[in-house]
Amino acid sequence: MSYKMKSPLMPSEEFIMSHMATFLKGYPHPSGYLVLTNQRILFEKKGVMNAAAFGLLSLTMKDFNGIPLSEITNASVEKSIAGAGLNVVTRTGEEFKFALNGFGFSSKKKPRDDMLSYINSHINK
């Protein structure tokens, strides 16, 4: 899926992939894009869509600036109503859960599996 990142890339950082997603931490659960680079994963919310769905509270929420891949100890499938959940655990034990969005189960599962494969092959366990 083609998506232009809002966040600037860090030195020597490269965009790998992104997919529409919902950030399942806190309330409301904002929708946006889960972005994977060669250095981190980050979540960028869609302000206008969230404002329509959740009111002005969602506009005050900041983008999730990311987790360095070096801080991730585990990335796994998360059971979710969406059917394509992704769970990320950091060295401090903090969990971040996302549901990849799309039309049809297979359109969500493949991007999730691709992200999981990349993250798990690039983290220091």
MARBA-3410 file (N, C-alpha, C, O; in Angstrom, 1 decimal):
125
0.8,-1.2,0.0,0.0,0.0,0.0,0.9,1.2,0.0,1.8,1.3,0.8 ~ 0.6,2.2,-0.9,1.4,3.4,-1.0,1.0,4.4,0.1,-0.2,4.7,0.2 ~ 1.9,4.9,0.8,1.6,5.9,1.9,2.8,6.8,2.0,3.9,6.3,2.2 ~ 2.6,8.1,2.0,3.7,9.0,2.2,3.7,9.4,3.7,2.8,9.9,4.3 ~ 4.8,9.0,4.3,5.0,9.3,5.8,5.0,10.8,6.1,5.5,11.6,5.3
4.3,11.1,7.2,4.4,12.5,7.7,5.6,12.7,8.5,6.2,13.8,8.5 ~ 6.1,11.7,9.2,7.3,11.8,10.1,8.5,11.8,9.2,8.6,11.0,8.3 ~ 9.5,12.7,9.6,10.7,12.7,8.8,11.5,11.4,9.2,11.5,10.9,10.3 ~ 12.2,10.9,8.2,13.1,9.8,8.4,14.3,10.2,9.1,14.8,11.3,8.9 ~ 14.9,9.4,10.0,16.1,9.6,10.7,17.3,9.3,9.8,17.1,8.7,8.7
18.5,9.8,10.1,19.6,9.5,9.3,19.8,8.0,9.0,19.7,7.2,10.0 ~ 20.0,7.6,7.8,20.1,6.2,7.3,18.9,5.3,7.5,18.9,4.1,7.4 ~ 17.8,6.0,7.8,16.5,5.2,7.9,15.8,5.1,6.6,15.8,6.0,5.8 ~ 15.3,3.9,6.3,14.6,3.6,5.0,13.2,3.1,5.3,13.0,2.3,6.2 ~ 12.2,3.6,4.5,10.9,3.1,4.5,10.8,1.7,4.0,11.4,1.4,3.0
10.2,0.8,4.7,10.0,-0.6,4.3,8.6,-0.8,3.8,8.4,-1.3,2.7 ~ 7.6,-0.6,4.6,6.2,-0.8,4.3,5.2,-0.1,5.2,5.7,0.3,6.3 ~ 4.0,0.0,4.8,3.0,0.6,5.7,1.6,-0.1,5.4,1.5,-0.7,4.3 ~ 0.7,0.1,6.3,-0.7,-0.4,6.1,-1.6,0.3,7.0,-1.3,0.7,8.1 ~ -2.9,0.5,6.5,-3.9,1.1,7.3,-4.1,0.2,8.6,-4.0,-1.0,8.5
-4.2,0.9,9.7,-4.3,0.2,11.0,-5.1,1.0,12.0,-5.3,2.2,11.8 ~ -5.4,0.3,13.1,-6.0,1.0,14.3,-5.1,0.7,15.4,-4.6,-0.4,15.7 ~ -4.8,1.8,16.2,-3.9,1.7,17.4,-4.8,1.3,18.5,-5.7,2.1,18.9 ~ -4.6,0.1,19.1,-5.5,-0.4,20.2,-5.0,-0.1,21.6,-5.1,-0.9,22.4 ~ -4.4,1.1,21.8,-4.0,1.5,23.1,-4.7,2.8,23.5,-4.7,3.7,22.7
-5.3,2.8,24.7,-6.0,4.0,25.1,-7.3,4.1,24.4,-7.8,3.2,23.7 ~ -8.0,5.3,24.6,-9.3,5.5,24.0,-9.3,7.0,23.6,-8.9,7.8,24.3 ~ -9.9,7.3,22.5,-10.4,6.4,21.5,-9.3,5.6,20.7,-8.1,6.0,20.8 ~ -9.6,4.6,20.0,-8.7,3.9,19.2,-8.6,4.6,17.8,-9.4,4.4,17.0 ~ -7.5,5.3,17.6,-7.4,6.1,16.4,-7.0,5.2,15.2,-6.3,4.2,15.4
-7.5,5.6,14.0,-7.1,4.9,12.8,-6.0,5.7,12.1,-5.9,6.9,12.3 ~ -5.2,5.0,11.3,-4.2,5.7,10.6,-3.3,4.7,9.9,-3.9,3.8,9.2 ~ -2.0,4.8,9.9,-1.1,3.9,9.2,0.0,3.4,10.2,0.6,4.2,10.9 ~ 0.2,2.1,10.1,1.3,1.5,10.8,2.4,1.5,9.8,2.3,0.9,8.7 ~ 3.5,2.1,10.2,4.7,2.3,9.3,5.9,1.5,9.8,6.2,1.6,11.0
6.5,0.8,8.9,7.7,0.0,9.3,8.9,0.6,8.5,8.8,0.7,7.3 ~ 9.9,0.9,9.2,11.2,1.3,8.5,12.3,0.3,8.9,12.0,-0.6,9.7 ~ 13.4,0.5,8.4,14.5,-0.4,8.8,15.1,-0.1,10.2,15.9,-0.9,10.7 ~ 14.5,0.9,10.9,15.0,1.2,12.3,13.9,1.2,13.3,14.2,1.1,14.5 ~ 12.6,1.3,12.9,11.5,1.4,13.9,10.2,1.1,13.3,10.0,1.0,12.1
9.2,1.0,14.2,7.8,0.9,13.7,7.1,2.2,14.3,7.5,2.5,15.4 ~ 6.2,2.8,13.6,5.5,4.0,14.1,4.1,4.0,13.6,3.8,3.3,12.6 ~ 3.3,4.8,14.3,1.9,4.9,13.9,1.6,6.3,13.6,1.8,7.2,14.5 ~ 1.0,6.6,12.5,0.6,8.0,12.1,-0.9,8.0,11.9,-1.5,7.3,11.1 ~ -1.6,8.8,12.8,-3.1,8.8,12.7,-3.6,9.7,11.6,-2.9,10.6,11.1
-4.8,9.4,11.2,-5.5,10.2,10.2,-6.4,11.2,10.9,-7.5,10.7,11.4 ~ -6.0,12.4,11.1,-6.8,13.4,11.9,-8.2,13.6,11.5,-9.1,13.6,12.3 ~ -8.5,13.9,10.2,-9.8,14.2,9.8,-10.8,13.0,10.0,-11.9,13.2,10.4 ~ -10.3,11.9,9.6,-11.2,10.7,9.7,-11.5,10.4,11.2,-12.6,10.0,11.5 ~ -10.5,10.5,12.0,-10.7,10.3,13.5,-11.6,11.3,14.1,-12.4,11.0,14.9
-11.5,12.6,13.6,-12.4,13.6,14.2,-13.8,13.3,13.8,-14.7,13.5,14.7 ~ -14.1,12.8,12.6,-15.4,12.5,12.2,-16.0,11.3,13.1,-17.1,11.3,13.4 ~ -15.1,10.3,13.3,-15.5,9.1,14.1,-15.5,9.3,15.6,-16.4,8.8,16.2 ~ -14.6,10.1,16.1,-14.4,10.1,17.6,-14.5,11.5,18.2,-14.4,11.7,19.4 ~ -14.7,12.5,17.3,-14.8,13.9,17.9,-13.5,14.5,18.0,-12.5,14.0,17.6
-13.5,15.7,18.6,-12.3,16.5,18.6,-11.2,15.9,19.5,-10.0,16.3,19.4 ~ -11.6,15.0,20.4,-10.6,14.4,21.3,-9.5,13.7,20.5,-8.3,13.8,20.8 ~ -9.9,13.1,19.4,-8.9,12.4,18.6,-7.9,13.3,17.9,-6.8,12.9,17.6 ~ -8.3,14.6,17.6,-7.4,15.5,17.0,-6.3,15.9,18.0,-5.2,16.3,17.5 ~ -6.5,15.8,19.3,-5.5,16.2,20.3,-4.5,15.1,20.5,-3.4,15.3,21.1
-4.8,13.9,20.1,-3.9,12.8,20.2,-2.7,12.9,19.3,-2.9,13.3,18.1 ~ -1.5,12.6,19.8,-0.3,12.8,19.0,-0.1,11.5,18.2,-0.5,10.4,18.6 ~ 0.7,11.6,17.1,1.2,10.4,16.5,2.1,9.6,17.4,2.7,10.2,18.3 ~ 2.1,8.3,17.2,3.0,7.5,18.0,4.3,7.5,17.3,4.4,7.1,16.1 ~ 5.3,8.0,18.0,6.6,8.3,17.3,7.5,7.1,17.1,8.5,7.2,16.4
7.1,6.0,17.6,7.7,4.7,17.2,8.5,4.0,18.3,8.8,4.6,19.3 ~ 8.8,2.8,17.9,9.6,1.9,18.8,10.8,1.5,17.9,10.6,0.9,16.9 ~ 12.0,1.8,18.4,13.2,1.3,17.7,13.1,-0.2,17.6,12.8,-0.9,18.6 ~ 13.5,-0.8,16.5,13.5,-2.3,16.4,14.4,-2.9,17.4,14.2,-4.0,17.9 ~ 15.5,-2.1,17.8,16.4,-2.6,18.8,15.8,-2.7,20.2,16.3,-3.4,21.1
14.6,-2.1,20.4,13.9,-2.2,21.7,12.8,-3.2,21.8,12.2,-3.4,22.8 ~ 12.6,-3.9,20.7,11.5,-4.9,20.6,12.1,-6.2,20.9,13.1,-6.6,20.4 ~ 11.4,-6.9,21.8,11.8,-8.3,22.2,10.9,-9.3,21.6,11.3,-10.5,21.4 ~ 9.7,-8.9,21.2,8.8,-9.9,20.6,7.7,-9.2,19.8,7.2,-8.1,20.1 ~ 7.4,-9.8,18.6,6.3,-9.3,17.8,5.5,-10.6,17.4,6.1,-11.5,16.9
4.2,-10.5,17.6,3.4,-11.7,17.4,2.0,-11.4,16.9,1.6,-10.2,16.9 ~ 1.3,-12.4,16.4,-0.1,-12.3,16.0,-0.9,-12.0,17.3,-0.7,-12.6,18.3 ~ -1.8,-11.0,17.2,-2.7,-10.6,18.2,-4.1,-11.0,17.8,-4.5,-10.6,16.7 ~ -4.8,-11.8,18.7,-6.2,-12.1,18.3,-7.0,-10.8,18.4,-6.9,-10.0,19.3 ~ -7.7,-10.6,17.3,-8.5,-9.3,17.2,-9.7,-9.5,16.4,-9.8,-10.4,15.5
-10.7,-8.7,16.6,-11.9,-8.8,15.8,-11.6,-8.6,14.3,-12.2,-9.2,13.5 ~ -10.6,-7.7,14.1,-10.2,-7.5,12.7,-9.6,-8.7,12.0,-9.5,-8.7,10.8 ~ -9.1,-9.6,12.8,-8.5,-10.8,12.3,-7.1,-10.7,11.9,-6.4,-11.7,11.5 ~ -6.5,-9.5,12.0,-5.1,-9.3,11.6,-4.4,-8.4,12.6,-3.9,-7.3,12.3 ~ -4.4,-8.9,13.9,-3.8,-8.1,14.9,-2.3,-8.3,15.0,-1.8,-9.4,14.7
-1.6,-7.3,15.5,-0.2,-7.3,15.7,0.1,-6.8,17.1,-0.3,-5.8,17.5 ~ 0.9,-7.6,17.8,1.3,-7.3,19.2,2.8,-7.1,19.2,3.5,-8.0,18.8 ~ 3.3,-6.0,19.8,4.7,-5.7,19.9,5.0,-5.5,21.4,4.4,-4.7,22.1 ~ 6.1,-6.2,21.9,6.5,-6.1,23.2,7.9,-5.5,23.3,8.8,-6.0,22.5 ~ 8.1,-4.5,24.1,9.5,-3.9,24.2,10.3,-4.5,25.4,9.8,-5.3,26.2
11.5,-4.1,25.5,12.4,-4.6,26.5,11.9,-4.2,27.9,12.2,-4.9,28.9 ~ 11.1,-3.1,28.0,10.6,-2.7,29.3,9.3,-3.5,29.7,8.7,-3.3,30.7 ~ 8.8,-4.3,28.7,7.6,-5.1,29.0,6.3,-4.4,28.5,5.2,-4.9,28.6 ~ 6.5,-3.2,27.9,5.3,-2.5,27.4,4.8,-3.1,26.1,5.6,-3.5,25.3 ~ 3.5,-3.2,26.0,2.9,-3.9,24.9,2.2,-2.8,24.0,1.5,-1.9,24.5
2.3,-3.0,22.7,1.6,-2.1,21.8,0.8,-3.0,20.8,1.4,-3.9,20.2 ~ -0.5,-2.8,20.7,-1.4,-3.6,19.9,-2.0,-2.8,18.8,-2.4,-1.7,18.9 ~ -2.0,-3.4,17.6,-2.5,-2.8,16.4,-3.4,-3.8,15.7,-3.2,-5.0,15.8 ~ -4.4,-3.3,15.0,-5.3,-4.1,14.1,-5.1,-3.5,12.7,-5.5,-2.4,12.5 ~ -4.6,-4.4,11.8,-4.5,-3.9,10.4,-5.9,-3.9,9.8,-6.6,-4.9,9.9
-6.2,-2.9,9.1,-7.5,-2.7,8.5,-7.4,-3.0,7.0,-6.3,-3.0,6.4 ~ -8.6,-3.2,6.4,-8.7,-3.4,5.0,-9.9,-4.1,4.6,-10.8,-4.4,5.5 ~ -10.1,-4.5,3.4,-11.3,-5.2,2.9,-10.9,-6.6,2.7,-10.1,-7.0,1.8 ~ -11.6,-7.5,3.5,-11.3,-8.9,3.4,-10.2,-9.4,4.2,-9.2,-8.6,4.4 ~ -10.3,-10.6,4.8,-9.3,-11.1,5.7,-7.9,-11.2,5.1,-6.9,-10.8,5.7
-7.8,-11.7,3.9,-6.5,-11.9,3.2,-5.8,-10.5,3.0,-4.6,-10.5,3.0 ~ -6.6,-9.5,2.7,-5.9,-8.2,2.5,-5.3,-7.6,3.7,-4.4,-6.7,3.6 ~ -5.7,-8.1,4.9,-5.1,-7.6,6.2,-4.0,-8.5,6.7,-3.0,-8.1,7.3 ~ -4.2,-9.8,6.5,-3.3,-10.8,7.0,-2.0,-10.8,6.4,-1.0,-10.9,7.1 ~ -1.9,-10.6,5.1,-0.6,-10.6,4.4,0.3,-9.5,4.9,1.5,-9.7,5.2
-0.2,-8.2,4.9,0.7,-7.1,5.4,1.1,-7.4,6.8,2.3,-7.1,7.2 ~ 0.2,-7.9,7.6,0.6,-8.1,9.0,1.7,-9.2,9.1,2.7,-9.0,9.8 ~ 1.5,-10.3,8.3,2.5,-11.3,8.3,3.9,-10.8,7.7,4.9,-11.2,8.2 ~ 3.8,-10.0,6.7,5.0,-9.4,6.2,5.8,-8.5,7.2,7.0,-8.6,7.3 ~ 5.0,-7.7,8.0,5.6,-6.9,9.0,6.2,-7.8,10.1,7.3,-7.5,10.6
5.4,-8.8,10.5,5.9,-9.7,11.6,7.2,-10.3,11.1,8.2,-10.4,11.9 ~ 7.3,-10.8,9.9,8.5,-11.5,9.4,9.7,-10.5,9.4,10.8,-10.9,9.9 ~ 9.5,-9.3,9.0,10.6,-8.3,8.9,11.0,-8.0,10.4,12.2,-8.0,10.7 ~ 10.1,-7.6,11.2,10.4,-7.3,12.6,11.2,-8.4,13.3,12.2,-8.2,13.9 ~ 10.6,-9.6,13.2,11.2,-10.7,13.9,12.6,-11.1,13.4,13.4,-11.7,14.1
12.9,-10.8,12.1,14.2,-11.1,11.6,15.2,-10.0,11.8,16.4,-10.1,11.6 ~ 14.7,-8.8,12.4,15.6,-7.7,12.6,15.7,-7.2,14.1,16.3,-6.2,14.4 ~ 15.1,-8.0,15.0,15.2,-7.6,16.4,16.3,-8.5,17.1,16.6,-9.6,16.7 ~ 16.8,-7.9,18.1,17.8,-8.6,18.9,17.1,-9.3,20.1,16.8,-8.6,21.1 ~ 17.0,-10.6,20.0,16.3,-11.3,21.1,17.3,-11.7,22.2,16.9,-12.3,23.2
END
